[in-house]
Amino acid sequence: MAHTPPIPEGSEVFEAAGHDHDHCVDHALQAAETICTREGARLTPLRRQVLELVWRSHEPIGAYDVLARLQREGASDAEDGRPAAPPTVYRALDFLLKYGLVHRIESLNAYVGCAHPQEDHNGQFLICRTCGTAAEIEDDAISAAIRDNAKRIGFAVDRVTVEVSGLCPRCRSDAHA
């Protein structure tokens, strides 16, 4: 099991003012290239574009929102040159999920970029109910507690994903202003 990195305090988990988001997007795309090369998988231009759109969104993004943005940009399916369509986007998202490059936020039916795609980990997400931003955290103790309790009642866990709804630091301060 992966070592639990310390969880930053306060708003550091959520995007801070002055945050260089382009650096995060570039880092995610470089990591994707590395992972796909290592795994012998093709990061096609469309898959790369979908990954970039997921990362550029500051909140979980649904497949149809990805599709709308692709269509605005004139993206096409490289295989046949036709405009991007729902099945194409879903296949790209499935590919990105398979290689751990994105996470699916089940409660929102949406996707977020994975903050550490080269590590085997369980997704734990803090989702702001007001602005929709999501932050990925990781605490091995949470996953272990879930697995231990499941094992005690005979349940075999395949994957642990925890989604927590609340208020991000910015929305909390706006609510108190």
N, C-alpha and C positions, 0 to 999 in steps of 0.2 A: 504494500500500500504506500502511496506517495506521502512524503513528509508534509505536514500541514504548515504552509507558510503563514507568518503572522498576518492577521487581518488589520489593515490600516485603520486608524481611529477616525471617527467623524466622517466628514464629507470626502476624504481621500478615496474611499471606495467608489463614490460617484464622481463623475467628471468634475474636476476642479476648474476654477477660472484660470485662463491662460494655458489650459491643457492643449498640447500639440496633438490634435486628433489625427492629422495627416501622418504623423510618425506611427501611431497605433495601426492605422490602416496599412501603411507600407510594411510594418513589421508582420502583420497578419498575412499579407500576400506573400511575403518572403518565406514565412513559416509554411504556408500552404505549398509553395513550390518545393521546398525541402521535403516535406512529408510525402507529396505525390511522387517525387523522384525516387525517394527511398522505397516506397510501396509499389513502384512500377505502374502508377495510375496517371491518367491524363488530366491535367488541369486545363481544360479547353478554354478558349477565350470567353465563352458564355458562362462557364462555371466560375471563372475568375471574376467576371463582371458581377455575377450574383453575389459572390463572397464580398466583393468590394461594396456593393449596395447594402448588404447586411451590416457591414462594419461602419459605413458612413451614417447609417441611421443611429440616432442617439437614443432610440428606444426599440424594443422588439418590433420586428416588421413582418407582416403577413405575406404569404406567397403572392396574393393578388396585388399588393402594394409593390412588391418587387417587379411583378410583370408590368404594371403601369409605368414604373420608372424605366424599365428596359424599353418599352414601346416608345416612350417619349424620347429616348436616346437613339431610337432606330435600330436597336439590337436585333440580330437575327440568329437563327439556329444555324451554326456553321455547317451542319451536315447537309442541309438542303437549301439554305439561303432564305427560307421563309421567315416572316416576323416571329419573334418569340411568342410562344403560346403557353397556356397553363401546364400541359404535360411536360413541356421542356423545362419550365421553371421548377416544377416538382421533382423532376429527375435530377436537376442540378442541386437542389436542396438536399435530396436523398444522398447524393454523392458526398456533399459537404458534411452531412451528418455521419455517414459511414466512416469518414476519415477524421472525425473529431474536430472539424474546423468550425462548426457552428453547434449550437444547442437549440432544441425546440422547447419553447415555453408552452407547455400543454394548456395551461389555463387561458392563454391568450391566442392559441393557435398561431404562434408567431415564432420568429427565429432571432437569435443574437449570436454575435461572433464569440468563439471560445477564447477566453483570455490566456489559456495555456494548452494549446492543442497538442503539444508534444509530450504531455504528461497524462498518464492514466489517472483519471480522477472522476469524482461524482459532482454533478452540478448542483449548486445551492445558489438560489437567486433571491435578491431583495428587489421587489418590484413596487415602484411608487404608484399608489392608486390615483394620484392626482395628475402627475405629468407623464406617467408611463415609462420613465427611465428604469432600467434594470441594471443591477450590479451583480457580478458573479463573485461569490466568496467560496472558500473551501475550508472545511473543518472536518478532519478525519473522525473526530469523536462523534459528530452528528451521524455520519454514515455508519460508523461502527455500532452506535446505539440502535439505529434502525435495523441493521442486519442481525444484531444479537437478539433483539426482540422478535423479529420475524422468525429466526431460527428456533427460538424457544417454543413457538406455536406451530412449527413444522412448515413454515412458508419459505420457499426458495426464492431469494431476491435475484433478479437479473440486473437491475440497474437502480440506482438511488438518485432521484432528482427531487430537490426540495424547493418549493416556491413559497416565498413569504411576502405577503402584501402589507404595505404600510406607507409611511411618508418619508421621502428623501429629505436630507438636511435643508435643501432650498425650499421645498414646499412646507416643511415644518416652520421655517422662519417666516415665510410668507403668511402662514396661518396665524402666527403670533404677532404679526405687524399691525 
